[in-house]
Amino acid sequence: MDDAVLLVSELATNAVVHTAGTRMLCGVALSPDGRLRIEVHDDHDAPCAAPGSPDPDDESGRGLLIVRALADAWGVQPSPTTGGKVVWATLGTAADDH
């Protein structure tokens, strides 16, 4: 559960800080394969920057690195909801362990 909360936080923060959009939508759902799917849609159509390697002294710039480390999979695609993009991540659930 902590990983899911952190993924939502990082994706939402990334959308607020790094887009010039005026609207953001968050969604969390259980997919048919039992994975948790987290989506953050914004209305800014600029591409999402790939995770970089911030300087150790930098105070920010690690959000997508955290997403990449925690998520089973993640990606970016056009958002049919906002006309911008959606950054999504999937995460296994406790049910996957059974």
Gaussian input, Z-matrix of N, CA and C with variables (Angstrom, degrees):
# hf/3-21g

backbone

0 1
 N
 C     1     B1
 C     2     B2     1     A1
 N     3     B3     2     A2     1     D1
 C     4     B4     3     A3     2     D2
 C     5     B5     4     A4     3     D3
 N     6     B6     5     A5     4     D4
 C     7     B7     6     A6     5     D5
 C     8     B8     7     A7     6     D6
 N     9     B9     8     A8     7     D7
 C    10    B10     9     A9     8     D8
 C    11    B11    10    A10     9     D9
 N    12    B12    11    A11    10    D10
 C    13    B13    12    A12    11    D11
 C    14    B14    13    A13    12    D12
 N    15    B15    14    A14    13    D13
 C    16    B16    15    A15    14    D14
 C    17    B17    16    A16    15    D15
 N    18    B18    17    A17    16    D16
 C    19    B19    18    A18    17    D17
 C    20    B20    19    A19    18    D18
 N    21    B21    20    A20    19    D19
 C    22    B22    21    A21    20    D20
 C    23    B23    22    A22    21    D21
 N    24    B24    23    A23    22    D22
 C    25    B25    24    A24    23    D23
 C    26    B26    25    A25    24    D24
 N    27    B27    26    A26    25    D25
 C    28    B28    27    A27    26    D26
 C    29    B29    28    A28    27    D27
 N    30    B30    29    A29    28    D28
 C    31    B31    30    A30    29    D29
 C    32    B32    31    A31    30    D30
 N    33    B33    32    A32    31    D31
 C    34    B34    33    A33    32    D32
 C    35    B35    34    A34    33    D33
 N    36    B36    35    A35    34    D34
 C    37    B37    36    A36    35    D35
 C    38    B38    37    A37    36    D36
 N    39    B39    38    A38    37    D37
 C    40    B40    39    A39    38    D38
 C    41    B41    40    A40    39    D39
 N    42    B42    41    A41    40    D40
 C    43    B43    42    A42    41    D41
 C    44    B44    43    A43    42    D42
 N    45    B45    44    A44    43    D43
 C    46    B46    45    A45    44    D44
 C    47    B47    46    A46    45    D45
 N    48    B48    47    A47    46    D46
 C    49    B49    48    A48    47    D47
 C    50    B50    49    A49    48    D48
 N    51    B51    50    A50    49    D49
 C    52    B52    51    A51    50    D50
 C    53    B53    52    A52    51    D51
 N    54    B54    53    A53    52    D52
 C    55    B55    54    A54    53    D53
 C    56    B56    55    A55    54    D54
 N    57    B57    56    A56    55    D55
 C    58    B58    57    A57    56    D56
 C    59    B59    58    A58    57    D57
 N    60    B60    59    A59    58    D58
 C    61    B61    60    A60    59    D59
 C    62    B62    61    A61    60    D60
 N    63    B63    62    A62    61    D61
 C    64    B64    63    A63    62    D62
 C    65    B65    64    A64    63    D63
 N    66    B66    65    A65    64    D64
 C    67    B67    66    A66    65    D65
 C    68    B68    67    A67    66    D66
 N    69    B69    68    A68    67    D67
 C    70    B70    69    A69    68    D68
 C    71    B71    70    A70    69    D69
 N    72    B72    71    A71    70    D70
 C    73    B73    72    A72    71    D71
 C    74    B74    73    A73    72    D72
 N    75    B75    74    A74    73    D73
 C    76    B76    75    A75    74    D74
 C    77    B77    76    A76    75    D75
 N    78    B78    77    A77    76    D76
 C    79    B79    78    A78    77    D77
 C    80    B80    79    A79    78    D78
 N    81    B81    80    A80    79    D79
 C    82    B82    81    A81    80    D80
 C    83    B83    82    A82    81    D81
 N    84    B84    83    A83    82    D82
 C    85    B85    84    A84    83    D83
 C    86    B86    85    A85    84    D84
 N    87    B87    86    A86    85    D85
 C    88    B88    87    A87    86    D86
 C    89    B89    88    A88    87    D87
 N    90    B90    89    A89    88    D88
 C    91    B91    90    A90    89    D89
 C    92    B92    91    A91    90    D90
 N    93    B93    92    A92    91    D91
 C    94    B94    93    A93    92    D92
 C    95    B95    94    A94    93    D93
 N    96    B96    95    A95    94    D94
 C    97    B97    96    A96    95    D95
 C    98    B98    97    A97    96    D96
 N    99    B99    98    A98    97    D97
 C   100   B100    99    A99    98    D98
 C   101   B101   100   A100    99    D99
 N   102   B102   101   A101   100   D100
 C   103   B103   102   A102   101   D101
 C   104   B104   103   A103   102   D102
 N   105   B105   104   A104   103   D103
 C   106   B106   105   A105   104   D104
 C   107   B107   106   A106   105   D105
 N   108   B108   107   A107   106   D106
 C   109   B109   108   A108   107   D107
 C   110   B110   109   A109   108   D108
 N   111   B111   110   A110   109   D109
 C   112   B112   111   A111   110   D110
 C   113   B113   112   A112   111   D111
 N   114   B114   113   A113   112   D112
 C   115   B115   114   A114   113   D113
 C   116   B116   115   A115   114   D114
 N   117   B117   116   A116   115   D115
 C   118   B118   117   A117   116   D116
 C   119   B119   118   A118   117   D117
 N   120   B120   119   A119   118   D118
 C   121   B121   120   A120   119   D119
 C   122   B122   121   A121   120   D120
 N   123   B123   122   A122   121   D121
 C   124   B124   123   A123   122   D122
 C   125   B125   124   A124   123   D123
 N   126   B126   125   A125   124   D124
 C   127   B127   126   A126   125   D125
 C   128   B128   127   A127   126   D126
 N   129   B129   128   A128   127   D127
 C   130   B130   129   A129   128   D128
 C   131   B131   130   A130   129   D129
 N   132   B132   131   A131   130   D130
 C   133   B133   132   A132   131   D131
 C   134   B134   133   A133   132   D132
 N   135   B135   134   A134   133   D133
 C   136   B136   135   A135   134   D134
 C   137   B137   136   A136   135   D135
 N   138   B138   137   A137   136   D136
 C   139   B139   138   A138   137   D137
 C   140   B140   139   A139   138   D138
 N   141   B141   140   A140   139   D139
 C   142   B142   141   A141   140   D140
 C   143   B143   142   A142   141   D141
 N   144   B144   143   A143   142   D142
 C   145   B145   144   A144   143   D143
 C   146   B146   145   A145   144   D144
 N   147   B147   146   A146   145   D145
 C   148   B148   147   A147   146   D146
 C   149   B149   148   A148   147   D147
 N   150   B150   149   A149   148   D148
 C   151   B151   150   A150   149   D149
 C   152   B152   151   A151   150   D150
 N   153   B153   152   A152   151   D151
 C   154   B154   153   A153   152   D152
 C   155   B155   154   A154   153   D153
 N   156   B156   155   A155   154   D154
 C   157   B157   156   A156   155   D155
 C   158   B158   157   A157   156   D156
 N   159   B159   158   A158   157   D157
 C   160   B160   159   A159   158   D158
 C   161   B161   160   A160   159   D159
 N   162   B162   161   A161   160   D160
 C   163   B163   162   A162   161   D161
 C   164   B164   163   A163   162   D162
 N   165   B165   164   A164   163   D163
 C   166   B166   165   A165   164   D164
 C   167   B167   166   A166   165   D165
 N   168   B168   167   A167   166   D166
 C   169   B169   168   A168   167   D167
 C   170   B170   169   A169   168   D168
 N   171   B171   170   A170   169   D169
 C   172   B172   171   A171   170   D170
 C   173   B173   172   A172   171   D171
 N   174   B174   173   A173   172   D172
 C   175   B175   174   A174   173   D173
 C   176   B176   175   A175   174   D174
 N   177   B177   176   A176   175   D175
 C   178   B178   177   A177   176   D176
 C   179   B179   178   A178   177   D177
 N   180   B180   179   A179   178   D178
 C   181   B181   180   A180   179   D179
 C   182   B182   181   A181   180   D180
 N   183   B183   182   A182   181   D181
 C   184   B184   183   A183   182   D182
 C   185   B185   184   A184   183   D183
 N   186   B186   185   A185   184   D184
 C   187   B187   186   A186   185   D185
 C   188   B188   187   A187   186   D186
 N   189   B189   188   A188   187   D187
 C   190   B190   189   A189   188   D188
 C   191   B191   190   A190   189   D189
 N   192   B192   191   A191   190   D190
 C   193   B193   192   A192   191   D191
 C   194   B194   193   A193   192   D192
 N   195   B195   194   A194   193   D193
 C   196   B196   195   A195   194   D194
 C   197   B197   196   A196   195   D195
 N   198   B198   197   A197   196   D196
 C   199   B199   198   A198   197   D197
 C   200   B200   199   A199   198   D198
 N   201   B201   200   A200   199   D199
 C   202   B202   201   A201   200   D200
 C   203   B203   202   A202   201   D201
 N   204   B204   203   A203   202   D202
 C   205   B205   204   A204   203   D203
 C   206   B206   205   A205   204   D204
 N   207   B207   206   A206   205   D205
 C   208   B208   207   A207   206   D206
 C   209   B209   208   A208   207   D207
 N   210   B210   209   A209   208   D208
 C   211   B211   210   A210   209   D209
 C   212   B212   211   A211   210   D210
 N   213   B213   212   A212   211   D211
 C   214   B214   213   A213   212   D212
 C   215   B215   214   A214   213   D213
 N   216   B216   215   A215   214   D214
 C   217   B217   216   A216   215   D215
 C   218   B218   217   A217   216   D216
 N   219   B219   218   A218   217   D217
 C   220   B220   219   A219   218   D218
 C   221   B221   220   A220   219   D219
 N   222   B222   221   A221   220   D220
 C   223   B223   222   A222   221   D221
 C   224   B224   223   A223   222   D222
 N   225   B225   224   A224   223   D223
 C   226   B226   225   A225   224   D224
 C   227   B227   226   A226   225   D225
 N   228   B228   227   A227   226   D226
 C   229   B229   228   A228   227   D227
 C   230   B230   229   A229   228   D228
 N   231   B231   230   A230   229   D229
 C   232   B232   231   A231   230   D230
 C   233   B233   232   A232   231   D231
 N   234   B234   233   A233   232   D232
 C   235   B235   234   A234   233   D233
 C   236   B236   235   A235   234   D234
 N   237   B237   236   A236   235   D235
 C   238   B238   237   A237   236   D236
 C   239   B239   238   A238   237   D237
 N   240   B240   239   A239   238   D238
 C   241   B241   240   A240   239   D239
 C   242   B242   241   A241   240   D240
 N   243   B243   242   A242   241   D241
 C   244   B244   243   A243   242   D242
 C   245   B245   244   A244   243   D243
 N   246   B246   245   A245   244   D244
 C   247   B247   246   A246   245   D245
 C   248   B248   247   A247   246   D246
 N   249   B249   248   A248   247   D247
 C   250   B250   249   A249   248   D248
 C   251   B251   250   A250   249   D249
 N   252   B252   251   A251   250   D250
 C   253   B253   252   A252   251   D251
 C   254   B254   253   A253   252   D252
 N   255   B255   254   A254   253   D253
 C   256   B256   255   A255   254   D254
 C   257   B257   256   A256   255   D255
 N   258   B258   257   A257   256   D256
 C   259   B259   258   A258   257   D257
 C   260   B260   259   A259   258   D258
 N   261   B261   260   A260   259   D259
 C   262   B262   261   A261   260   D260
 C   263   B263   262   A262   261   D261
 N   264   B264   263   A263   262   D262
 C   265   B265   264   A264   263   D263
 C   266   B266   265   A265   264   D264
 N   267   B267   266   A266   265   D265
 C   268   B268   267   A267   266   D266
 C   269   B269   268   A268   267   D267
 N   270   B270   269   A269   268   D268
 C   271   B271   270   A270   269   D269
 C   272   B272   271   A271   270   D270
 N   273   B273   272   A272   271   D271
 C   274   B274   273   A273   272   D272
 C   275   B275   274   A274   273   D273
 N   276   B276   275   A275   274   D274
 C   277   B277   276   A276   275   D275
 C   278   B278   277   A277   276   D276
 N   279   B279   278   A278   277   D277
 C   280   B280   279   A279   278   D278
 C   281   B281   280   A280   279   D279
 N   282   B282   281   A281   280   D280
 C   283   B283   282   A282   281   D281
 C   284   B284   283   A283   282   D282
 N   285   B285   284   A284   283   D283
 C   286   B286   285   A285   284   D284
 C   287   B287   286   A286   285   D285
 N   288   B288   287   A287   286   D286
 C   289   B289   288   A288   287   D287
 C   290   B290   289   A289   288   D288
 N   291   B291   290   A290   289   D289
 C   292   B292   291   A291   290   D290
 C   293   B293   292   A292   291   D291

   B1=1.4525
   B2=1.5224
   B3=1.3363
   B4=1.4609
   B5=1.5271
   B6=1.3374
   B7=1.4606
   B8=1.5259
   B9=1.3261
   B10=1.4631
   B11=1.5267
   B12=1.3131
   B13=1.4638
   B14=1.5274
   B15=1.3188
   B16=1.4595
   B17=1.5342
   B18=1.3203
   B19=1.4654
   B20=1.5243
   B21=1.3233
   B22=1.4671
   B23=1.5223
   B24=1.3182
   B25=1.4601
   B26=1.5247
   B27=1.3077
   B28=1.4689
   B29=1.5241
   B30=1.3334
   B31=1.4590
   B32=1.5238
   B33=1.3309
   B34=1.4650
   B35=1.5298
   B36=1.3194
   B37=1.4597
   B38=1.5177
   B39=1.3207
   B40=1.4581
   B41=1.5307
   B42=1.3204
   B43=1.4645
   B44=1.5304
   B45=1.3133
   B46=1.4705
   B47=1.5234
   B48=1.3163
   B49=1.4653
   B50=1.5301
   B51=1.3293
   B52=1.4579
   B53=1.5194
   B54=1.3246
   B55=1.4618
   B56=1.5211
   B57=1.3070
   B58=1.4629
   B59=1.5231
   B60=1.3182
   B61=1.4579
   B62=1.5170
   B63=1.3169
   B64=1.4632
   B65=1.5204
   B66=1.3348
   B67=1.4600
   B68=1.5157
   B69=1.3318
   B70=1.4602
   B71=1.5274
   B72=1.3247
   B73=1.4543
   B74=1.5203
   B75=1.3172
   B76=1.4628
   B77=1.5181
   B78=1.3063
   B79=1.4558
   B80=1.5151
   B81=1.3207
   B82=1.4595
   B83=1.5248
   B84=1.3219
   B85=1.4644
   B86=1.5165
   B87=1.3036
   B88=1.4580
   B89=1.5263
   B90=1.3170
   B91=1.4645
   B92=1.5309
   B93=1.3256
   B94=1.4652
   B95=1.5292
   B96=1.3430
   B97=1.4663
   B98=1.5329
   B99=1.3320
   B100=1.4522
   B101=1.5184
   B102=1.3087
   B103=1.4626
   B104=1.5269
   B105=1.3141
   B106=1.4558
   B107=1.5145
   B108=1.3169
   B109=1.4693
   B110=1.5222
   B111=1.3094
   B112=1.4560
   B113=1.5203
   B114=1.3314
   B115=1.4568
   B116=1.5157
   B117=1.3285
   B118=1.4577
   B119=1.5222
   B120=1.3304
   B121=1.4558
   B122=1.5271
   B123=1.3353
   B124=1.4642
   B125=1.5168
   B126=1.3231
   B127=1.4594
   B128=1.5268
   B129=1.3077
   B130=1.4616
   B131=1.5171
   B132=1.3360
   B133=1.4625
   B134=1.5207
   B135=1.3209
   B136=1.4641
   B137=1.5225
   B138=1.3282
   B139=1.4707
   B140=1.5251
   B141=1.2982
   B142=1.4621
   B143=1.5236
   B144=1.3140
   B145=1.4591
   B146=1.5229
   B147=1.3075
   B148=1.4640
   B149=1.5243
   B150=1.3175
   B151=1.4646
   B152=1.5191
   B153=1.2938
   B154=1.4515
   B155=1.5161
   B156=1.2850
   B157=1.4592
   B158=1.5261
   B159=1.3266
   B160=1.4627
   B161=1.5272
   B162=1.2869
   B163=1.4604
   B164=1.5291
   B165=1.3067
   B166=1.4763
   B167=1.5336
   B168=1.3223
   B169=1.4686
   B170=1.5226
   B171=1.3370
   B172=1.4638
   B173=1.5228
   B174=1.3271
   B175=1.4665
   B176=1.5224
   B177=1.3081
   B178=1.4643
   B179=1.5248
   B180=1.3343
   B181=1.4557
   B182=1.5113
   B183=1.3235
   B184=1.4578
   B185=1.5290
   B186=1.3198
   B187=1.4623
   B188=1.5148
   B189=1.3366
   B190=1.4630
   B191=1.5169
   B192=1.3251
   B193=1.4675
   B194=1.5254
   B195=1.3276
   B196=1.4623
   B197=1.5327
   B198=1.3360
   B199=1.4663
   B200=1.5266
   B201=1.3160
   B202=1.4673
   B203=1.5379
   B204=1.3270
   B205=1.4678
   B206=1.5309
   B207=1.3206
   B208=1.4634
   B209=1.5207
   B210=1.3136
   B211=1.4638
   B212=1.5275
   B213=1.3245
   B214=1.4634
   B215=1.5258
   B216=1.3251
   B217=1.4621
   B218=1.5212
   B219=1.3227
   B220=1.4529
   B221=1.5193
   B222=1.3168
   B223=1.4481
   B224=1.5121
   B225=1.3159
   B226=1.4621
   B227=1.5162
   B228=1.3248
   B229=1.4530
   B230=1.5217
   B231=1.3333
   B232=1.4627
   B233=1.5308
   B234=1.3107
   B235=1.4650
   B236=1.5236
   B237=1.3205
   B238=1.4606
   B239=1.5252
   B240=1.3244
   B241=1.4588
   B242=1.5224
   B243=1.3334
   B244=1.4683
   B245=1.5194
   B246=1.3271
   B247=1.4475
   B248=1.5237
   B249=1.3173
   B250=1.4554
   B251=1.5101
   B252=1.3109
   B253=1.4615
   B254=1.5208
   B255=1.3140
   B256=1.4572
   B257=1.5212
   B258=1.3160
   B259=1.4564
   B260=1.5225
   B261=1.3094
   B262=1.4628
   B263=1.5240
   B264=1.3111
   B265=1.4638
   B266=1.5168
   B267=1.3270
   B268=1.4620
   B269=1.5164
   B270=1.3125
   B271=1.4539
   B272=1.5152
   B273=1.3248
   B274=1.4539
   B275=1.5154
   B276=1.3109
   B277=1.4615
   B278=1.5257
   B279=1.3124
   B280=1.4630
   B281=1.5306
   B282=1.3176
   B283=1.4655
   B284=1.5213
   B285=1.3429
   B286=1.4684
   B287=1.5159
   B288=1.3274
   B289=1.4634
   B290=1.5246
   B291=1.3316
   B292=1.4608
   B293=1.4975
   A1=111.00
   A2=117.63
   A3=120.52
   A4=110.90
   A5=117.27
   A6=120.20
   A7=110.96
   A8=117.82
   A9=121.22
   A10=110.66
   A11=117.21
   A12=121.10
   A13=109.82
   A14=117.02
   A15=120.71
   A16=111.01
   A17=118.07
   A18=120.46
   A19=111.40
   A20=117.90
   A21=120.91
   A22=109.73
   A23=116.53
   A24=121.02
   A25=111.79
   A26=117.54
   A27=120.70
   A28=111.61
   A29=117.72
   A30=119.87
   A31=111.80
   A32=116.79
   A33=120.19
   A34=111.01
   A35=117.20
   A36=120.66
   A37=110.37
   A38=117.07
   A39=121.28
   A40=110.74
   A41=117.11
   A42=120.87
   A43=111.33
   A44=117.00
   A45=120.65
   A46=111.21
   A47=116.72
   A48=121.36
   A49=112.65
   A50=117.75
   A51=120.07
   A52=115.95
   A53=118.30
   A54=118.69
   A55=109.06
   A56=113.98
   A57=119.69
   A58=109.37
   A59=116.03
   A60=120.75
   A61=112.04
   A62=114.36
   A63=120.83
   A64=112.38
   A65=115.72
   A66=119.67
   A67=109.18
   A68=115.98
   A69=121.30
   A70=107.43
   A71=115.90
   A72=122.12
   A73=108.90
   A74=116.94
   A75=121.94
   A76=108.72
   A77=115.26
   A78=120.10
   A79=110.58
   A80=115.33
   A81=121.97
   A82=106.53
   A83=115.92
   A84=119.62
   A85=109.70
   A86=115.10
   A87=121.93
   A88=106.99
   A89=117.35
   A90=121.43
   A91=110.01
   A92=117.35
   A93=120.24
   A94=113.91
   A95=117.15
   A96=118.90
   A97=112.66
   A98=117.54
   A99=121.63
   A100=115.13
   A101=117.29
   A102=121.10
   A103=109.68
   A104=114.59
   A105=120.96
   A106=107.25
   A107=117.01
   A108=121.37
   A109=108.03
   A110=115.24
   A111=122.85
   A112=106.95
   A113=116.89
   A114=121.58
   A115=109.82
   A116=116.06
   A117=121.79
   A118=106.64
   A119=115.48
   A120=123.04
   A121=108.46
   A122=116.28
   A123=119.73
   A124=107.83
   A125=116.39
   A126=118.92
   A127=112.22
   A128=116.26
   A129=122.32
   A130=107.61
   A131=117.41
   A132=118.73
   A133=114.80
   A134=118.74
   A135=119.98
   A136=109.53
   A137=116.98
   A138=118.88
   A139=112.14
   A140=115.03
   A141=121.88
   A142=107.91
   A143=116.40
   A144=120.30
   A145=110.10
   A146=115.60
   A147=120.46
   A148=109.13
   A149=116.87
   A150=119.19
   A151=110.28
   A152=115.81
   A153=120.79
   A154=110.96
   A155=114.88
   A156=121.27
   A157=108.21
   A158=117.02
   A159=118.78
   A160=110.84
   A161=114.91
   A162=121.40
   A163=108.28
   A164=119.28
   A165=120.68
   A166=114.24
   A167=117.40
   A168=120.57
   A169=112.90
   A170=118.49
   A171=121.24
   A172=110.13
   A173=115.77
   A174=121.09
   A175=112.61
   A176=118.30
   A177=121.29
   A178=108.81
   A179=115.62
   A180=120.24
   A181=115.15
   A182=117.26
   A183=120.20
   A184=114.09
   A185=117.16
   A186=120.95
   A187=114.11
   A188=117.30
   A189=119.26
   A190=111.71
   A191=117.96
   A192=119.94
   A193=110.31
   A194=116.58
   A195=121.49
   A196=109.49
   A197=116.58
   A198=120.75
   A199=109.64
   A200=116.73
   A201=120.90
   A202=111.27
   A203=116.93
   A204=120.54
   A205=112.47
   A206=117.87
   A207=120.96
   A208=114.45
   A209=116.64
   A210=120.82
   A211=111.50
   A212=115.26
   A213=120.45
   A214=109.36
   A215=115.84
   A216=123.01
   A217=107.28
   A218=116.74
   A219=120.87
   A220=108.50
   A221=116.67
   A222=119.80
   A223=111.71
   A224=113.97
   A225=122.82
   A226=107.70
   A227=116.27
   A228=120.41
   A229=108.60
   A230=117.64
   A231=119.25
   A232=110.37
   A233=115.88
   A234=120.82
   A235=110.45
   A236=117.76
   A237=119.50
   A238=111.74
   A239=116.86
   A240=121.88
   A241=112.65
   A242=116.72
   A243=119.82
   A244=113.85
   A245=118.22
   A246=120.79
   A247=112.71
   A248=117.46
   A249=122.59
   A250=109.44
   A251=115.84
   A252=119.85
   A253=110.26
   A254=115.26
   A255=122.24
   A256=106.90
   A257=115.63
   A258=121.55
   A259=105.09
   A260=116.78
   A261=121.67
   A262=110.35
   A263=114.19
   A264=121.11
   A265=108.11
   A266=116.42
   A267=120.64
   A268=108.83
   A269=113.92
   A270=120.95
   A271=107.86
   A272=116.76
   A273=120.28
   A274=110.52
   A275=115.88
   A276=121.23
   A277=109.29
   A278=116.39
   A279=121.37
   A280=110.13
   A281=117.59
   A282=120.73
   A283=111.18
   A284=117.47
   A285=120.87
   A286=112.09
   A287=117.71
   A288=122.47
   A289=113.18
   A290=117.60
   A291=120.96
   A292=111.67
   D1=-39.11
   D2=180.00
   D3=-61.59
   D4=-39.44
   D5=179.28
   D6=-63.58
   D7=-39.41
   D8=179.28
   D9=-64.52
   D10=-43.13
   D11=178.67
   D12=-62.25
   D13=-43.57
   D14=179.84
   D15=-65.39
   D16=-39.53
   D17=177.66
   D18=-62.87
   D19=-45.23
   D20=177.25
   D21=-58.95
   D22=-46.07
   D23=-179.02
   D24=-61.30
   D25=-46.76
   D26=-178.12
   D27=-66.35
   D28=-43.30
   D29=-179.79
   D30=-66.61
   D31=-41.57
   D32=178.73
   D33=-66.73
   D34=-43.38
   D35=178.75
   D36=-61.47
   D37=-41.82
   D38=178.59
   D39=-59.35
   D40=-42.62
   D41=-179.91
   D42=-66.07
   D43=-40.10
   D44=-178.93
   D45=-70.15
   D46=-45.36
   D47=-173.17
   D48=-78.46
   D49=-36.68
   D50=-168.58
   D51=-109.27
   D52=8.93
   D53=176.06
   D54=-123.48
   D55=156.75
   D56=176.51
   D57=-97.61
   D58=19.31
   D59=-177.66
   D60=-72.43
   D61=165.50
   D62=179.01
   D63=-113.45
   D64=-0.90
   D65=-175.64
   D66=-144.95
   D67=142.32
   D68=177.49
   D69=-142.22
   D70=137.77
   D71=176.83
   D72=-125.40
   D73=135.22
   D74=176.91
   D75=-112.29
   D76=141.45
   D77=176.78
   D78=-140.55
   D79=141.54
   D80=176.52
   D81=-134.27
   D82=129.65
   D83=-179.01
   D84=-149.11
   D85=155.73
   D86=173.70
   D87=-90.49
   D88=120.60
   D89=-177.84
   D90=-79.86
   D91=164.22
   D92=-179.34
   D93=-57.74
   D94=-26.61
   D95=-179.96
   D96=-87.34
   D97=9.06
   D98=175.42
   D99=86.66
   D100=7.31
   D101=178.28
   D102=-94.07
   D103=150.74
   D104=174.11
   D105=-83.91
   D106=126.84
   D107=177.75
   D108=-111.49
   D109=124.89
   D110=-179.67
   D111=-113.59
   D112=130.13
   D113=179.82
   D114=-130.46
   D115=141.14
   D116=170.42
   D117=-128.61
   D118=116.84
   D119=179.89
   D120=-100.52
   D121=139.90
   D122=170.06
   D123=-130.31
   D124=169.83
   D125=-178.04
   D126=-103.98
   D127=21.35
   D128=178.41
   D129=-103.26
   D130=125.64
   D131=-172.78
   D132=-92.84
   D133=6.87
   D134=176.22
   D135=-68.78
   D136=146.90
   D137=-179.75
   D138=-65.18
   D139=154.00
   D140=177.04
   D141=-81.39
   D142=131.06
   D143=-179.98
   D144=-68.92
   D145=143.57
   D146=175.99
   D147=-70.65
   D148=150.39
   D149=178.67
   D150=-58.93
   D151=132.08
   D152=179.06
   D153=-105.89
   D154=-164.24
   D155=177.16
   D156=-120.06
   D157=91.07
   D158=-178.61
   D159=-66.21
   D160=152.68
   D161=174.69
   D162=-60.67
   D163=141.94
   D164=-179.71
   D165=-55.44
   D166=-24.91
   D167=179.98
   D168=-88.37
   D169=-8.59
   D170=179.42
   D171=-65.84
   D172=142.02
   D173=-179.37
   D174=-88.85
   D175=-7.79
   D176=179.20
   D177=-147.28
   D178=-178.38
   D179=177.16
   D180=101.69
   D181=11.44
   D182=-177.97
   D183=-111.12
   D184=3.09
   D185=-174.48
   D186=-56.58
   D187=-52.60
   D188=-178.64
   D189=-72.44
   D190=-25.05
   D191=172.72
   D192=-65.08
   D193=-39.43
   D194=177.39
   D195=-66.05
   D196=-44.24
   D197=178.18
   D198=-58.65
   D199=-47.51
   D200=-179.25
   D201=-60.74
   D202=-37.94
   D203=-178.44
   D204=-72.75
   D205=-35.49
   D206=-174.87
   D207=-88.98
   D208=-35.91
   D209=-172.07
   D210=-79.30
   D211=149.11
   D212=171.64
   D213=-68.72
   D214=-36.95
   D215=177.19
   D216=-155.30
   D217=155.61
   D218=174.93
   D219=-155.14
   D220=162.52
   D221=179.97
   D222=-172.81
   D223=-179.37
   D224=-179.57
   D225=-133.45
   D226=138.02
   D227=176.94
   D228=-152.41
   D229=165.86
   D230=176.68
   D231=-61.48
   D232=142.71
   D233=178.67
   D234=-94.20
   D235=119.47
   D236=175.93
   D237=-72.84
   D238=-15.09
   D239=-176.89
   D240=-84.73
   D241=-42.43
   D242=-174.06
   D243=-111.71
   D244=-11.96
   D245=-176.39
   D246=82.26
   D247=-2.84
   D248=176.80
   D249=-101.20
   D250=-121.36
   D251=179.31
   D252=-131.98
   D253=162.89
   D254=173.10
   D255=-124.04
   D256=128.81
   D257=171.88
   D258=-103.85
   D259=126.02
   D260=-174.17
   D261=-126.64
   D262=157.62
   D263=175.31
   D264=-146.22
   D265=147.20
   D266=174.62
   D267=-117.54
   D268=151.07
   D269=-175.97
   D270=-144.24
   D271=134.83
   D272=175.94
   D273=-64.83
   D274=156.46
   D275=179.23
   D276=-112.49
   D277=170.12
   D278=178.03
   D279=-59.25
   D280=-29.82
   D281=179.48
   D282=-65.18
   D283=-24.80
   D284=177.76
   D285=-65.44
   D286=-24.08
   D287=-176.70
   D288=-79.84
   D289=-8.71
   D290=-175.58
   D291=-99.00

